[in-house]
């Protein structure tokens, strides 16, 4: 999947259709967070809780992305960098809480995991479908796509873990999925942080060049 960051004029989100889709997926993701976190607490599923946090992170990401659209490249890159740091924090939280679960492991309820996982998968399918045409762009746009993709992969994994928990009769698959999702968060965070840092540097270089031109122009008079 191409990052789109090598393009000279990457998509910056300045499109009304894109903004409308961001509003829709923001609402969908906050709804998904409420459903999955409640179900995760009731079923004892660490994977559901991890995926619920993914929904929450995405809701915040989309809201921040909407705010950043149309602002200078340096501001957009800074917003994307902040989102990358939030993904690092959540990835580490998932890993830490999963380790805690290993020592106090209760078997999650696979039926609840399956039902809620399928509902969440439906929400994410709609989100990914809405954003598919905008997967390439600047770091701000790119971070939106990566978070949506993570949700889709995470929900498929949760549904698979629910089946494995039911078949094996223990919670190990649930924990494995949570660790995989943690790694996915950290990987996506790395991509976002690298691209946003590159764009930040490009914006700073552009400002320096502009300043030098203005300075030279002033001396020419």
Z-matrix of the N, CA and C atoms (Angstrom, degrees):
N
C 1 1.468
C 2 1.515 1 108.97
N 3 1.286 2 117.12 1 122.76
C 4 1.462 3 120.17 2 -176.91
C 5 1.512 4 111.38 3 -75.34
N 6 1.312 5 115.22 4 140.33
C 7 1.457 6 120.09 5 -178.24
C 8 1.509 7 112.42 6 -78.42
N 9 1.306 8 115.47 7 -25.38
C 10 1.462 9 118.52 8 179.39
C 11 1.517 10 113.07 9 79.46
N 12 1.357 11 116.95 10 -1.19
C 13 1.453 12 118.20 11 -175.66
C 14 1.519 13 112.10 12 -79.96
N 15 1.333 14 117.05 13 -10.23
C 16 1.448 15 119.22 14 178.78
C 17 1.512 16 111.87 15 -84.89
N 18 1.320 17 117.68 16 -8.77
C 19 1.455 18 120.57 17 -179.66
C 20 1.526 19 110.12 18 -73.96
N 21 1.298 20 115.20 19 142.59
C 22 1.462 21 119.22 20 -179.40
C 23 1.517 22 110.67 21 -68.04
N 24 1.336 23 116.40 22 -35.56
C 25 1.456 24 119.97 23 -178.63
C 26 1.533 25 108.20 24 -125.92
N 27 1.320 26 118.13 25 74.52
C 28 1.456 27 121.20 26 -178.54
C 29 1.530 28 109.93 27 -75.29
N 30 1.321 29 115.25 28 152.29
C 31 1.459 30 121.81 29 -177.64
C 32 1.527 31 110.30 30 -60.14
N 33 1.344 32 116.22 31 129.78
C 34 1.470 33 120.28 32 -175.39
C 35 1.528 34 113.32 33 -108.61
N 36 1.347 35 117.26 34 9.25
C 37 1.461 36 120.18 35 177.28
C 38 1.512 37 115.10 36 90.09
N 39 1.334 38 116.92 37 -1.99
C 40 1.470 39 120.32 38 -177.58
C 41 1.532 40 110.49 39 -78.09
N 42 1.319 41 115.11 40 74.83
C 43 1.458 42 121.83 41 -179.06
C 44 1.529 43 107.24 42 -154.12
N 45 1.330 44 117.16 43 126.74
C 46 1.464 45 120.95 44 -176.00
C 47 1.527 46 112.26 45 -62.26
N 48 1.341 47 116.39 46 -38.37
C 49 1.467 48 119.97 47 179.56
C 50 1.528 49 110.06 48 -63.16
N 51 1.329 50 116.73 49 -41.17
C 52 1.469 51 121.12 50 178.77
C 53 1.522 52 110.67 51 -63.61
N 54 1.330 53 117.03 52 -42.99
C 55 1.466 54 121.04 53 -179.66
C 56 1.533 55 110.80 54 -62.96
N 57 1.341 56 116.87 55 -41.36
C 58 1.469 57 120.22 56 178.40
C 59 1.527 58 110.56 57 -62.62
N 60 1.319 59 116.08 58 -40.67
C 61 1.463 60 119.37 59 179.65
C 62 1.527 61 111.08 60 -66.80
N 63 1.317 62 116.78 61 -35.77
C 64 1.466 63 120.07 62 177.19
C 65 1.528 64 111.03 63 -63.43
N 66 1.322 65 117.23 64 -39.73
C 67 1.463 66 120.79 65 178.31
C 68 1.531 67 109.76 66 -62.39
N 69 1.324 68 116.51 67 -44.06
C 70 1.469 69 120.79 68 -179.28
C 71 1.526 70 111.03 69 -62.57
N 72 1.344 71 116.85 70 -47.85
C 73 1.462 72 118.77 71 -176.90
C 74 1.528 73 111.69 72 -70.96
N 75 1.329 74 117.38 73 -27.00
C 76 1.467 75 119.59 74 174.97
C 77 1.528 76 110.26 75 -62.36
N 78 1.332 77 116.47 76 -47.74
C 79 1.464 78 121.51 77 179.08
C 80 1.530 79 110.40 78 -62.50
N 81 1.333 80 116.89 79 -43.84
C 82 1.465 81 121.26 80 -179.75
C 83 1.526 82 111.37 81 -61.18
N 84 1.325 83 116.47 82 -41.81
C 85 1.465 84 119.75 83 -177.58
C 86 1.521 85 112.62 84 -70.67
N 87 1.319 86 118.09 85 -36.50
C 88 1.467 87 119.81 86 176.80
C 89 1.528 88 110.44 87 -67.66
N 90 1.323 89 116.45 88 -35.18
C 91 1.465 90 120.73 89 175.28
C 92 1.524 91 110.12 90 -65.42
N 93 1.327 92 116.09 91 -43.37
C 94 1.460 93 120.34 92 178.63
C 95 1.518 94 111.84 93 -62.10
N 96 1.341 95 117.40 94 -38.29
C 97 1.463 96 120.73 95 178.07
C 98 1.527 97 110.84 96 -60.70
N 99 1.318 98 117.01 97 -47.17
C 100 1.462 99 120.87 98 -178.50
C 101 1.530 100 111.32 99 -60.97
N 102 1.328 101 116.34 100 -42.87
C 103 1.467 102 120.70 101 -178.90
C 104 1.524 103 111.17 102 -66.80
N 105 1.338 104 116.31 103 -49.59
C 106 1.471 105 119.53 104 -173.68
C 107 1.525 106 113.08 105 -72.27
N 108 1.322 107 118.50 106 -36.97
C 109 1.455 108 119.24 107 179.71
C 110 1.521 109 110.57 108 -66.49
N 111 1.326 110 117.17 109 -39.77
C 112 1.466 111 120.88 110 176.93
C 113 1.527 112 110.49 111 -63.66
N 114 1.319 113 115.91 112 -45.90
C 115 1.464 114 120.28 113 -178.88
C 116 1.526 115 110.96 114 -67.66
N 117 1.327 116 117.33 115 -36.71
C 118 1.454 117 120.59 116 178.75
C 119 1.516 118 111.74 117 -63.72
N 120 1.335 119 116.23 118 -39.74
C 121 1.462 120 120.50 119 177.94
C 122 1.529 121 111.07 120 -67.11
N 123 1.327 122 116.75 121 -39.83
C 124 1.467 123 120.99 122 -179.09
C 125 1.521 124 112.49 123 -71.28
N 126 1.339 125 116.61 124 -36.99
C 127 1.468 126 120.30 125 -174.85
C 128 1.526 127 113.15 126 -92.57
N 129 1.337 128 116.65 127 -14.81
C 130 1.461 129 119.78 128 -176.92
C 131 1.516 130 112.73 129 75.87
N 132 1.337 131 117.07 130 21.61
C 133 1.463 132 120.92 131 -177.76
C 134 1.522 133 111.38 132 -91.43
N 135 1.342 134 115.13 133 118.01
C 136 1.455 135 119.94 134 177.81
C 137 1.531 136 110.38 135 -70.31
N 138 1.339 137 116.83 136 -34.21
C 139 1.458 138 120.25 137 179.70
C 140 1.528 139 111.21 138 -64.87
N 141 1.340 140 117.31 139 -38.72
C 142 1.461 141 120.40 140 178.01
C 143 1.526 142 110.75 141 -65.80
N 144 1.331 143 116.40 142 -41.59
C 145 1.467 144 119.74 143 178.30
C 146 1.529 145 110.83 144 -63.63
N 147 1.335 146 116.08 145 -41.10
C 148 1.462 147 120.66 146 179.06
C 149 1.521 148 110.35 147 -62.69
N 150 1.325 149 116.19 148 -42.75
C 151 1.453 150 120.11 149 -179.54
C 152 1.527 151 111.07 150 -69.65
N 153 1.337 152 116.79 151 -32.07
C 154 1.465 153 120.59 152 176.61
C 155 1.524 154 109.75 153 -63.51
N 156 1.330 155 117.08 154 -40.90
C 157 1.466 156 120.44 155 177.95
C 158 1.529 157 110.31 156 -65.38
N 159 1.325 158 116.04 157 -32.67
C 160 1.453 159 119.97 158 175.66
C 161 1.529 160 109.95 159 -61.52
N 162 1.336 161 116.52 160 -42.63
C 163 1.465 162 120.93 161 176.40
C 164 1.530 163 111.03 162 -60.31
N 165 1.333 164 116.27 163 -45.96
C 166 1.464 165 120.53 164 -178.28
C 167 1.523 166 110.53 165 -63.13
N 168 1.344 167 116.28 166 -44.75
C 169 1.464 168 120.25 167 179.16
C 170 1.518 169 110.71 168 -60.70
N 171 1.327 170 115.95 169 -39.46
C 172 1.457 171 119.42 170 -179.98
C 173 1.524 172 111.69 171 -67.67
N 174 1.343 173 116.84 172 -40.73
C 175 1.457 174 120.02 173 178.26
C 176 1.523 175 110.91 174 -58.65
N 177 1.337 176 115.51 175 -43.73
C 178 1.471 177 120.25 176 178.22
C 179 1.524 178 110.54 177 -67.31
N 180 1.333 179 116.41 178 -38.78
C 181 1.462 180 121.42 179 179.38
C 182 1.520 181 111.41 180 -61.70
N 183 1.334 182 116.46 181 -45.14
C 184 1.455 183 119.85 182 -178.56
C 185 1.534 184 111.13 183 -66.27
N 186 1.332 185 116.72 184 -39.40
C 187 1.462 186 120.01 185 178.79
C 188 1.531 187 110.53 186 -64.37
N 189 1.328 188 116.81 187 -42.92
C 190 1.462 189 120.95 188 178.66
C 191 1.529 190 110.67 189 -66.59
N 192 1.332 191 116.05 190 -36.81
C 193 1.464 192 120.38 191 178.73
C 194 1.519 193 111.01 192 -63.91
N 195 1.329 194 116.48 193 -42.33
C 196 1.469 195 120.49 194 177.32
C 197 1.524 196 110.71 195 -59.83
N 198 1.321 197 116.08 196 -42.59
C 199 1.465 198 121.02 197 179.75
C 200 1.527 199 110.97 198 -63.50
N 201 1.332 200 117.17 199 -37.77
C 202 1.464 201 121.35 200 -173.30
C 203 1.528 202 113.37 201 -79.96
N 204 1.334 203 117.44 202 -21.56
C 205 1.469 204 120.47 203 -177.26
C 206 1.527 205 110.69 204 -58.78
N 207 1.317 206 115.67 205 131.69
C 208 1.456 207 121.13 206 177.99
C 209 1.518 208 114.23 207 88.02
N 210 1.326 209 116.38 208 -7.74
C 211 1.464 210 119.36 209 178.20
C 212 1.527 211 109.62 210 -86.95
N 213 1.329 212 118.51 211 166.46
C 214 1.471 213 120.99 212 -178.21
C 215 1.531 214 111.60 213 -56.51
N 216 1.343 215 115.51 214 154.31
C 217 1.466 216 121.17 215 -177.73
C 218 1.522 217 111.91 216 -54.09
N 219 1.313 218 116.80 217 -38.86
C 220 1.464 219 120.06 218 -178.45
C 221 1.530 220 110.68 219 -63.67
N 222 1.327 221 117.33 220 -38.03
C 223 1.464 222 121.23 221 178.64
C 224 1.534 223 110.26 222 -69.13
N 225 1.347 224 116.56 223 -43.47
C 226 1.460 225 120.72 224 179.47
C 227 1.522 226 110.73 225 -62.95
N 228 1.334 227 116.02 226 -41.08
C 229 1.461 228 120.17 227 179.07
C 230 1.527 229 110.62 228 -65.64
N 231 1.336 230 116.23 229 -38.84
C 232 1.459 231 119.99 230 178.00
C 233 1.518 232 111.89 231 -64.56
N 234 1.334 233 116.55 232 -39.95
C 235 1.467 234 120.69 233 177.74
C 236 1.517 235 110.45 234 -63.93
N 237 1.328 236 116.71 235 -43.10
C 238 1.467 237 120.58 236 178.83
C 239 1.520 238 110.47 237 -64.02
N 240 1.335 239 116.96 238 -39.29
C 241 1.469 240 120.95 239 179.26
C 242 1.530 241 110.24 240 -62.29
N 243 1.339 242 116.27 241 -41.81
C 244 1.468 243 120.32 242 178.28
C 245 1.523 244 110.68 243 -62.35
N 246 1.336 245 116.59 244 -39.40
C 247 1.461 246 120.03 245 178.53
C 248 1.526 247 110.55 246 -66.92
N 249 1.329 248 116.71 247 -36.50
C 250 1.458 249 119.88 248 176.92
C 251 1.525 250 111.42 249 -62.57
N 252 1.325 251 116.28 250 -41.96
C 253 1.470 252 120.39 251 178.13
C 254 1.527 253 111.22 252 -64.08
N 255 1.345 254 116.88 253 -36.94
C 256 1.467 255 119.75 254 178.92
C 257 1.523 256 110.50 255 -66.00
N 258 1.335 257 117.36 256 -35.09
C 259 1.458 258 120.50 257 177.53
C 260 1.527 259 110.74 258 -67.57
N 261 1.331 260 117.20 259 -37.13
C 262 1.466 261 120.46 260 175.64
C 263 1.528 262 110.03 261 -60.54
N 264 1.342 263 116.10 262 -46.61
C 265 1.465 264 120.83 263 -178.51
C 266 1.528 265 111.37 264 -61.24
N 267 1.329 266 116.71 265 -44.80
C 268 1.462 267 119.54 266 -178.52
C 269 1.525 268 110.62 267 -69.65
N 270 1.339 269 117.36 268 -38.26
C 271 1.464 270 119.79 269 177.33
C 272 1.519 271 111.10 270 -60.17
N 273 1.326 272 117.00 271 -42.71
C 274 1.469 273 120.79 272 178.49
C 275 1.521 274 111.23 273 -68.32
N 276 1.348 275 117.21 274 -36.66
C 277 1.462 276 120.22 275 178.04
C 278 1.523 277 110.61 276 -63.52
N 279 1.323 278 116.25 277 -43.85
C 280 1.467 279 119.76 278 179.85
C 281 1.527 280 109.95 279 -60.85
N 282 1.339 281 117.23 280 -44.93
C 283 1.467 282 120.89 281 -179.90
C 284 1.529 283 110.56 282 -61.99
N 285 1.349 284 116.39 283 -45.50
C 286 1.465 285 119.77 284 -179.10
C 287 1.513 286 113.02 285 -65.19
N 288 1.327 287 116.81 286 -44.58
C 289 1.466 288 119.70 287 -178.92
C 290 1.525 289 111.30 288 -68.87
N 291 1.325 290 116.62 289 -29.26
C 292 1.463 291 119.78 290 177.34
C 293 1.523 292 110.56 291 -70.34
N 294 1.329 293 117.00 292 -40.00
C 295 1.468 294 120.19 293 175.38
C 296 1.527 295 110.49 294 -60.60
N 297 1.331 296 116.40 295 -40.07
C 298 1.458 297 120.67 296 177.12
C 299 1.530 298 109.97 297 -60.91
N 300 1.331 299 115.10 298 -41.41
C 301 1.461 300 120.12 299 -178.98
C 302 1.523 301 111.40 300 -63.94
N 303 1.344 302 116.85 301 -31.18
C 304 1.463 303 120.52 302 -179.86
C 305 1.530 304 110.45 303 -60.07
N 306 1.338 305 115.77 304 -37.58
C 307 1.461 306 119.28 305 -176.19
C 308 1.527 307 112.61 306 -85.05
N 309 1.316 308 116.90 307 -18.00
C 310 1.464 309 121.06 308 178.72
C 311 1.532 310 108.46 309 -127.67
N 312 1.325 311 114.70 310 47.45
C 313 1.461 312 118.90 311 -167.79
C 314 1.517 313 112.31 312 -77.71
N 315 1.327 314 114.00 313 120.76
C 316 1.450 315 119.99 314 169.31
C 317 1.508 316 106.99 315 -112.31
N 318 1.301 317 116.30 316 145.88
C 319 1.458 318 118.78 317 -176.37
C 320 1.520 319 110.65 318 -71.95
N 321 1.341 320 117.66 319 124.73
C 322 1.464 321 120.36 320 178.56
C 323 1.526 322 111.21 321 -68.61
N 324 1.331 323 115.65 322 158.12
C 325 1.460 324 121.35 323 179.64
C 326 1.534 325 109.17 324 -83.52
N 327 1.357 326 117.47 325 107.51
C 328 1.467 327 119.83 326 -173.03
C 329 1.530 328 114.73 327 -65.37
N 330 1.348 329 116.85 328 -30.71
C 331 1.460 330 118.66 329 -178.13
C 332 1.533 331 111.02 330 -67.77
N 333 1.337 332 115.78 331 -42.21
C 334 1.466 333 119.72 332 177.17
C 335 1.522 334 109.84 333 -64.35
N 336 1.353 335 116.06 334 -42.57
C 337 1.458 336 120.65 335 178.53
C 338 1.526 337 110.95 336 -57.13
N 339 1.347 338 115.70 337 -43.74
C 340 1.474 339 120.24 338 -177.49
C 341 1.523 340 111.75 339 -65.77
N 342 1.333 341 116.26 340 -48.88
C 343 1.467 342 120.77 341 -176.43
C 344 1.522 343 110.98 342 -63.39
N 345 1.344 344 116.08 343 -50.26
C 346 1.464 345 119.88 344 -178.11
C 347 1.523 346 110.77 345 -68.40
N 348 1.335 347 116.76 346 -37.22
C 349 1.451 348 120.18 347 178.03
C 350 1.523 349 111.94 348 -60.52
N 351 1.333 350 116.41 349 -39.25
C 352 1.464 351 120.64 350 178.93
C 353 1.530 352 111.12 351 -68.97
N 354 1.335 353 117.12 352 -38.73
C 355 1.472 354 120.20 353 176.30
C 356 1.524 355 110.13 354 -61.87
N 357 1.339 356 115.11 355 -46.24
C 358 1.464 357 120.03 356 179.79
C 359 1.522 358 111.00 357 -63.84
N 360 1.324 359 116.11 358 -37.99
C 361 1.460 360 120.44 359 178.79
C 362 1.531 361 110.37 360 -61.29
N 363 1.318 362 115.89 361 -39.51
C 364 1.463 363 120.09 362 177.38
C 365 1.516 364 111.61 363 -62.94
N 366 1.338 365 116.95 364 -43.36
C 367 1.467 366 121.61 365 178.14
C 368 1.527 367 110.26 366 -60.18
N 369 1.334 368 115.17 367 -45.09
C 370 1.458 369 119.02 368 -177.05
C 371 1.521 370 113.06 369 -72.57
N 372 1.320 371 116.34 370 -30.71
C 373 1.461 372 119.11 371 176.15
C 374 1.527 373 109.99 372 -61.18
N 375 1.338 374 115.92 373 -43.55
C 376 1.467 375 120.34 374 178.44
C 377 1.534 376 110.00 375 -63.48
N 378 1.332 377 117.10 376 -43.17
C 379 1.468 378 120.97 377 -179.30
C 380 1.523 379 111.32 378 -62.09
N 381 1.343 380 115.98 379 -46.99
C 382 1.461 381 120.10 380 -179.47
C 383 1.528 382 110.86 381 -63.97
N 384 1.323 383 116.48 382 -39.83
C 385 1.466 384 120.57 383 179.00
C 386 1.530 385 110.47 384 -62.76
N 387 1.343 386 116.73 385 -41.30
C 388 1.463 387 120.56 386 -179.61
C 389 1.531 388 112.41 387 -66.90
N 390 1.336 389 116.22 388 -32.67
C 391 1.463 390 120.33 389 -173.12
C 392 1.526 391 114.14 390 -101.07
N 393 1.334 392 117.45 391 -4.62
C 394 1.465 393 121.40 392 -175.07
C 395 1.527 394 112.35 393 -54.18
N 396 1.321 395 116.37 394 -40.37
C 397 1.467 396 120.11 395 -176.87
C 398 1.528 397 112.19 396 -71.44
N 399 1.347 398 117.16 397 -9.78
C 400 1.468 399 120.42 398 -175.92
C 401 1.529 400 111.33 399 -120.24
N 402 1.334 401 116.85 400 32.00
C 403 1.469 402 119.40 401 -175.70
C 404 1.525 403 112.93 402 -76.47
N 405 1.330 404 117.21 403 -19.83
C 406 1.465 405 120.58 404 178.63
C 407 1.521 406 109.85 405 -107.84
N 408 1.313 407 116.08 406 139.43
C 409 1.456 408 119.74 407 179.54
C 410 1.514 409 110.54 408 167.86
N 411 1.333 410 116.22 409 -160.25
C 412 1.458 411 119.47 410 178.78
C 413 1.529 412 109.37 411 -71.58
N 414 1.335 413 117.13 412 178.48
C 415 1.457 414 121.07 413 -175.13
C 416 1.526 415 111.71 414 -60.77
N 417 1.332 416 116.96 415 -33.92
C 418 1.457 417 121.17 416 179.77
C 419 1.534 418 110.50 417 -64.84
N 420 1.327 419 116.62 418 -47.30
C 421 1.466 420 121.82 419 178.63
C 422 1.523 421 110.28 420 -68.88
N 423 1.317 422 116.21 421 -42.05
C 424 1.465 423 121.40 422 -178.13
C 425 1.524 424 111.69 423 -61.19
N 426 1.337 425 116.86 424 -39.38
C 427 1.461 426 120.32 425 -178.95
C 428 1.526 427 111.22 426 -63.54
N 429 1.339 428 116.88 427 -34.15
C 430 1.463 429 121.26 428 177.85
C 431 1.522 430 109.79 429 -63.34
N 432 1.326 431 116.34 430 -46.53
C 433 1.464 432 120.08 431 -178.90
C 434 1.529 433 111.18 432 -63.97
N 435 1.334 434 117.44 433 -44.62
C 436 1.464 435 120.28 434 -177.82
C 437 1.528 436 111.49 435 -62.40
N 438 1.319 437 116.94 436 -39.04
C 439 1.461 438 119.75 437 178.75
C 440 1.533 439 110.88 438 -66.27
N 441 1.328 440 116.63 439 -39.65
C 442 1.461 441 120.68 440 178.64
C 443 1.520 442 110.68 441 -65.69
N 444 1.312 443 115.53 442 -42.83
C 445 1.471 444 119.96 443 178.21
C 446 1.527 445 110.76 444 -62.47
N 447 1.339 446 116.31 445 -41.86
C 448 1.462 447 120.11 446 178.48
C 449 1.523 448 111.43 447 -58.58
N 450 1.331 449 115.67 448 -42.17
C 451 1.459 450 119.95 449 178.63
C 452 1.522 451 111.53 450 -58.75
N 453 1.319 452 115.62 451 -45.80
C 454 1.457 453 120.87 452 -178.09
C 455 1.531 454 110.53 453 -61.47
N 456 1.320 455 115.90 454 -48.99
C 457 1.463 456 120.64 455 179.32
C 458 1.527 457 110.32 456 -62.54
N 459 1.326 458 116.10 457 -42.94
C 460 1.467 459 120.44 458 -179.23
C 461 1.517 460 112.68 459 -61.23
N 462 1.326 461 116.82 460 -42.64
C 463 1.464 462 119.47 461 -179.12
C 464 1.522 463 112.56 462 -67.76
N 465 1.323 464 116.66 463 -38.76
C 466 1.465 465 119.81 464 175.91
C 467 1.534 466 109.27 465 -61.30
N 468 1.341 467 116.09 466 -41.33
C 469 1.465 468 120.68 467 179.87
C 470 1.531 469 111.75 468 -66.11
N 471 1.347 470 117.33 469 -38.85
C 472 1.467 471 121.02 470 179.56
C 473 1.524 472 110.85 471 -63.90
N 474 1.330 473 116.35 472 -43.31
C 475 1.465 474 120.10 473 178.51
C 476 1.531 475 109.91 474 -63.12
N 477 1.336 476 116.34 475 -41.20
C 478 1.462 477 119.86 476 177.48
C 479 1.517 478 111.96 477 -64.39
N 480 1.346 479 116.29 478 -39.82
C 481 1.462 480 120.33 479 178.77
C 482 1.521 481 111.38 480 -64.01
N 483 1.330 482 116.67 481 -37.81
C 484 1.464 483 120.85 482 179.14
C 485 1.527 484 110.31 483 -60.78
N 486 1.336 485 116.45 484 -43.34
C 487 1.462 486 119.83 485 178.03
C 488 1.513 487 111.53 486 -64.08
N 489 1.347 488 116.62 487 -41.42
C 490 1.462 489 120.56 488 -179.33
C 491 1.528 490 111.47 489 -67.46
N 492 1.343 491 117.09 490 -37.57
C 493 1.471 492 121.05 491 177.43
C 494 1.526 493 110.16 492 -62.18
N 495 1.335 494 116.37 493 -42.76
C 496 1.460 495 121.29 494 -179.60
C 497 1.524 496 111.14 495 -64.48
N 498 1.334 497 116.77 496 -40.53
C 499 1.469 498 121.09 497 -177.47
C 500 1.527 499 112.04 498 -74.08
N 501 1.338 500 116.75 499 -44.85
C 502 1.460 501 121.29 500 -175.41
C 503 1.521 502 113.45 501 -82.93
N 504 1.325 503 116.25 502 -23.29
C 505 1.465 504 119.27 503 179.05
C 506 1.513 505 114.50 504 76.18
N 507 1.348 506 117.52 505 19.94
C 508 1.471 507 120.06 506 174.28
C 509 1.520 508 109.19 507 -145.67
N 510 1.341 509 115.25 508 169.72
C 511 1.459 510 120.27 509 -172.97
C 512 1.507 511 115.37 510 -90.61
N 513 1.345 512 118.12 511 6.81
C 514 1.464 513 120.73 512 -176.89
C 515 1.526 514 113.07 513 -56.94
N 516 1.356 515 120.28 514 -44.87
C 517 1.480 516 119.21 515 179.91
C 518 1.521 517 112.74 516 -59.23
N 519 1.328 518 116.85 517 -35.95
C 520 1.468 519 121.00 518 179.01
C 521 1.519 520 110.45 519 -61.79
N 522 1.332 521 116.38 520 -41.85
C 523 1.456 522 120.69 521 -179.47
C 524 1.518 523 111.30 522 -70.40
N 525 1.322 524 116.57 523 -38.47
C 526 1.464 525 120.57 524 178.84
C 527 1.525 526 110.22 525 -61.75
N 528 1.338 527 116.15 526 -43.99
C 529 1.462 528 120.52 527 179.12
C 530 1.526 529 110.61 528 -62.22
N 531 1.332 530 116.77 529 -41.31
C 532 1.464 531 119.89 530 179.23
C 533 1.526 532 110.95 531 -61.19
N 534 1.341 533 117.06 532 -40.82
C 535 1.459 534 120.16 533 177.57
C 536 1.529 535 111.52 534 -65.12
N 537 1.332 536 116.47 535 -41.10
C 538 1.463 537 120.47 536 178.39
C 539 1.521 538 110.56 537 -61.31
N 540 1.340 539 116.14 538 -42.10
C 541 1.461 540 120.12 539 179.45
C 542 1.522 541 111.12 540 -65.50
N 543 1.340 542 116.51 541 -35.74
C 544 1.456 543 120.19 542 176.47
C 545 1.524 544 110.05 543 -61.35
N 546 1.342 545 116.44 544 -44.39
C 547 1.462 546 121.14 545 179.05
C 548 1.526 547 110.54 546 -63.95
N 549 1.335 548 116.95 547 -37.16
C 550 1.462 549 121.37 548 179.59
C 551 1.528 550 110.67 549 -64.75
N 552 1.340 551 115.88 550 -42.40
C 553 1.456 552 120.76 551 176.66
C 554 1.529 553 110.40 552 -57.84
N 555 1.328 554 116.08 553 -48.97
C 556 1.465 555 120.58 554 -175.77
C 557 1.526 556 111.11 555 -66.21
N 558 1.333 557 117.12 556 -36.90
C 559 1.458 558 120.72 557 178.00
C 560 1.532 559 111.10 558 -64.76
N 561 1.338 560 116.29 559 -46.73
C 562 1.466 561 120.34 560 178.84
C 563 1.530 562 111.08 561 -63.88
N 564 1.333 563 115.64 562 -38.59
C 565 1.465 564 119.89 563 178.32
C 566 1.520 565 110.35 564 -60.06
N 567 1.346 566 116.13 565 -41.77
C 568 1.462 567 120.27 566 179.28
C 569 1.521 568 111.64 567 -60.69
N 570 1.344 569 116.63 568 -42.74
C 571 1.469 570 120.56 569 178.95
C 572 1.525 571 111.25 570 -62.65
N 573 1.337 572 115.74 571 -45.76
C 574 1.467 573 120.31 572 -178.15
C 575 1.527 574 110.92 573 -65.49
N 576 1.334 575 116.73 574 -43.66
C 577 1.461 576 120.49 575 -178.43
C 578 1.525 577 111.40 576 -64.01
N 579 1.342 578 116.76 577 -40.33
C 580 1.468 579 119.45 578 179.79
C 581 1.522 580 111.26 579 -66.11
N 582 1.344 581 116.98 580 -46.21
C 583 1.468 582 119.59 581 -178.29
C 584 1.519 583 111.38 582 -67.11
N 585 1.331 584 117.54 583 -41.35
C 586 1.465 585 119.64 584 -178.96
C 587 1.536 586 110.76 585 -67.14
N 588 1.343 587 116.52 586 -36.27
C 589 1.468 588 119.46 587 177.91
C 590 1.529 589 110.67 588 -65.07
N 591 1.336 590 116.15 589 -39.24
C 592 1.465 591 120.74 590 177.66
C 593 1.526 592 110.94 591 -63.49
N 594 1.333 593 116.29 592 -44.57
C 595 1.461 594 120.54 593 -179.23
C 596 1.533 595 111.02 594 -68.23
N 597 1.324 596 116.42 595 -36.38
C 598 1.466 597 120.60 596 177.06
C 599 1.538 598 109.51 597 -60.77
N 600 1.339 599 115.31 598 -45.97
C 601 1.462 600 119.80 599 -179.38
C 602 1.520 601 110.94 600 -64.60
N 603 1.356 602 116.95 601 -38.81
C 604 1.455 603 121.31 602 178.88
C 605 1.532 604 110.54 603 -63.82
N 606 1.345 605 115.62 604 -39.91
C 607 1.463 606 120.05 605 179.11
C 608 1.532 607 110.51 606 -65.77
N 609 1.336 608 116.21 607 -40.94
C 610 1.463 609 120.11 608 178.88
C 611 1.521 610 110.73 609 -64.96
N 612 1.348 611 116.56 610 -40.57
C 613 1.464 612 121.01 611 179.07
C 614 1.516 613 110.52 612 -64.60
N 615 1.345 614 116.21 613 -39.55
C 616 1.457 615 120.68 614 178.07
C 617 1.512 616 111.96 615 -62.91
N 618 1.346 617 115.50 616 -39.95
C 619 1.463 618 119.43 617 178.37
C 620 1.531 619 110.71 618 -64.66
N 621 1.334 620 115.16 619 -39.62
C 622 1.462 621 119.57 620 -178.91
C 623 1.525 622 110.78 621 -65.12
N 624 1.350 623 115.46 622 -43.00
C 625 1.464 624 119.98 623 179.27
C 626 1.527 625 110.56 624 -63.31
N 627 1.331 626 116.66 625 -43.30
C 628 1.468 627 121.47 626 179.04
C 629 1.522 628 110.95 627 -61.39
N 630 1.336 629 115.16 628 -42.94
C 631 1.466 630 120.22 629 -179.96
C 632 1.527 631 110.43 630 -63.39
N 633 1.352 632 116.30 631 -41.81
C 634 1.466 633 120.06 632 -179.67
C 635 1.525 634 110.96 633 -64.27
N 636 1.351 635 115.69 634 -41.34
C 637 1.462 636 119.62 635 179.03
C 638 1.527 637 111.02 636 -62.38
N 639 1.336 638 115.52 637 -42.89
C 640 1.468 639 119.60 638 -179.77
C 641 1.526 640 110.16 639 -65.15
N 642 1.351 641 115.17 640 -38.92
C 643 1.452 642 120.37 641 -179.90
C 644 1.546 643 110.76 642 -64.11
N 645 1.358 644 114.53 643 -46.37
C 646 1.467 645 119.48 644 179.49
C 647 1.524 646 111.10 645 -64.34
N 648 1.330 647 115.42 646 -38.42
C 649 1.466 648 120.12 647 -179.05
C 650 1.528 649 109.78 648 -65.18
N 651 1.350 650 116.13 649 -38.21
C 652 1.447 651 119.81 650 179.32
C 653 1.509 652 112.42 651 -65.47
N 654 1.367 653 116.09 652 -36.12
C 655 1.451 654 119.60 653 179.80
C 656 1.526 655 112.12 654 -75.30
N 657 1.335 656 117.03 655 -24.25
C 658 1.465 657 119.77 656 -179.01
C 659 1.518 658 112.42 657 -69.68
N 660 1.336 659 115.31 658 -17.68
C 661 1.466 660 118.73 659 177.30
C 662 1.508 661 107.47 660 -89.87
